[in-house]
Amino acid sequence: MQCDICHKEAATVHLTEIINNKVTKLHLCENCAREKSAEMEEHFGLADLLSGLADLVPVTTKKGKSPSLNTGADIDVGIKCPSCSFTFQKFRKIGRLGCPNCYDAFRSQLSPLLRKIHGYDRHTGKIPNKKEVVKDATVLLGDLKARLTKAIEHEEFEEAARLRDQIRSIEKKTKPEKNEVKSNNKKGKK
Amino acid sequence: MNLEELLHKRSEWLKGTGPKSDIVVSSRVRLARNIDKFPFFNWAQPKQKEGILALVKDAALKSKFLKKTMFLQMKDLSEIDRQFLVERHLTSPEHVIDPQYKAVLIDDQEIASIMINEEDHVRLQILQSGFNIIEAWRMADEIDTDLGTRLPYAFSDRWGYLTACPTNTGTGLRASIMLHLPALVMTNQIGKVFQAISKLGLTMRGFYGEGTEAVGNFFQVSNQVTLGRSENDLIEKIGSIVDKLVQREESTRNILMTKNKDEISDKIWRAYGTLKSARIITSSETIKLLSVIRLGVNLGVVTGINGTQINELFMLTQPAHLQKIEGKILNPNQRDYKRADIIREKLKG
């Protein structure tokens, strides 16, 4: 299939837009897709662009073959989620994952993609049920310290002082807890 | 509580009472969550979809924060009723397309709603009037923490809350603030605003209309990044940027009123005149004219009508609302007549 814009290269990025039940399909080559990406993002939303973005992520290639971005033959098609049998190739096509375990199964492929989307590939926010007290405090501390640095950079000294006090009080509180958990862990180990 | 009652009630977010409500229409926080050990909704087996629905429904109905709620299964609703929920911002347009195994839970003030089996198993939404994004996040956090004690959420230490689409993973948080920016549009500053916003990890789009055209000068600003930043950071960031937009719109409105008062007043009164007299009116024209009058009310040019009434007209003149009021299906042409009737009735001095 040829690219709808340059009519030269093979189309590897496929977009579908639905407005009032009218379906418009766009097939683009990698280069034209990149050029159009800003425009597309506006029109199609980021999620639908993902199937395109995923194509730009280098995939694991089998030994002896030269790495290539878009020739389907070189992709390690063996990558499959053990829980739901979803393949990474399917994700590349539709931009959605099969189940929560897919994140682990496609870890090395998703990591660069997530960094591309969010600028980070590590969660620093809320943790359900506050199940790990120590971790929660660590996350909170990291968060507060980052804000402290920012406040100092912006010369917001009142805010900086407030943050510093908050950090100190948390550090005081978490120290004994940390020790407790550590000793619990030791007991748990056989 | 049932759907008919909603029709004659004002949603909390329409009251126009929150801070800066002359410019900020509403603040919304959405959290995406999934249940561990289940495939994401689109790939789950019918039995699993049923299971998720029952699990989430049960967990939500036990919540002390969701005492007065209405539980609606999408398959039980008519096409118009589903559209009605979309127009009230209680469900997403995607959620009504394939209604099987999908449901929504709505609290009696229409502040909190939970979509069950959208793209993610749980989509909790808090919708507040005016510039209230911190309060919206606080409420969402509280309900989410409570639901989390009964629902085993899919969560990874590294990637946070796991979602069907990697653009939501991490916090699963999407904060969206709806703004009315007529002065920035009139003075051709909106293009620059779009550019600046996109460089800050946020997105902005026209609220009504498709593509780049923003009918009625309503815009929605949302965070794009959901991973690697804490919820508080994300909320703080969007809040501070929207704050700057609000200041810019305010100062531009002031300049317009000093320099071009007569032209602005003329434009506002003409819009008022058209709405008060029209016999047939399309939805797009209604939004455009109501937008001008909304500005007029906030600038003190138009008196005798308040922001709440304008907000209500935006709501009632939408297709599904018109058909609910009329109690029968109306084609687009019939709706244009009915819309004009309702507007004249509401604007009658």
Boltz contact constraints between the chains, C-beta under 6 A:
constraints:
  - contact:
      token1: [A, 46]
      token2: [B, 167]
      max_distance: 6.0
  - contact:
      token1: [A, 47]
      token2: [B, 165]
      max_distance: 6.0
  - contact:
      token1: [A, 47]
      token2: [B, 167]
      max_distance: 6.0
  - contact:
      token1: [A, 84]
      token2: [B, 39]
      max_distance: 6.0
  - contact:
      token1: [A, 96]
      token2: [B, 164]
      max_distance: 6.0
  - contact:
      token1: [A, 96]
      token2: [B, 165]
      max_distance: 6.0
  - contact:
      token1: [A, 97]
      token2: [B, 164]
      max_distance: 6.0
  - contact:
      token1: [A, 98]
      token2: [B, 39]
      max_distance: 6.0
  - contact:
      token1: [A, 98]
      token2: [B, 43]
      max_distance: 6.0
  - contact:
      token1: [A, 99]
      token2: [B, 39]
      max_distance: 6.0
  - contact:
      token1: [A, 99]
      token2: [B, 40]
      max_distance: 6.0
  - contact:
      token1: [A, 100]
      token2: [B, 154]
      max_distance: 6.0
  - contact:
      token1: [A, 100]
      token2: [B, 162]
      max_distance: 6.0
  - contact:
      token1: [A, 103]
      token2: [B, 156]
      max_distance: 6.0
  - contact:
      token1: [A, 103]
      token2: [B, 159]
      max_distance: 6.0
  - contact:
      token1: [A, 103]
      token2: [B, 162]
      max_distance: 6.0
  - contact:
      token1: [A, 114]
      token2: [B, 166]
      max_distance: 6.0
  - contact:
      token1: [A, 117]
      token2: [B, 167]
      max_distance: 6.0
  - contact:
      token1: [A, 118]
      token2: [B, 225]
      max_distance: 6.0
  - contact:
      token1: [A, 118]
      token2: [B, 227]
      max_distance: 6.0
  - contact:
      token1: [A, 118]
      token2: [B, 228]
      max_distance: 6.0
  - contact:
      token1: [A, 120]
      token2: [B, 227]
      max_distance: 6.0
  - contact:
      token1: [A, 120]
      token2: [B, 228]
      max_distance: 6.0
  - contact:
      token1: [A, 122]
      token2: [B, 158]
      max_distance: 6.0
  - contact:
      token1: [A, 122]
      token2: [B, 228]
      max_distance: 6.0
  - contact:
      token1: [A, 123]
      token2: [B, 159]
      max_distance: 6.0
  - contact:
      token1: [A, 123]
      token2: [B, 160]
      max_distance: 6.0
  - contact:
      token1: [A, 123]
      token2: [B, 170]
      max_distance: 6.0
  - contact:
      token1: [A, 124]
      token2: [B, 230]
      max_distance: 6.0
  - contact:
      token1: [A, 125]
      token2: [B, 160]
      max_distance: 6.0
  - contact:
      token1: [A, 125]
      token2: [B, 171]
      max_distance: 6.0
  - contact:
      token1: [A, 125]
      token2: [B, 230]
      max_distance: 6.0
  - contact:
      token1: [A, 125]
      token2: [B, 231]
      max_distance: 6.0
  - contact:
      token1: [A, 126]
      token2: [B, 231]
      max_distance: 6.0
  - contact:
      token1: [A, 128]
      token2: [B, 148]
      max_distance: 6.0
  - contact:
      token1: [A, 128]
      token2: [B, 153]
      max_distance: 6.0
  - contact:
      token1: [A, 128]
      token2: [B, 155]
      max_distance: 6.0
  - contact:
      token1: [A, 129]
      token2: [B, 148]
      max_distance: 6.0
  - contact:
      token1: [A, 143]
      token2: [B, 230]
      max_distance: 6.0
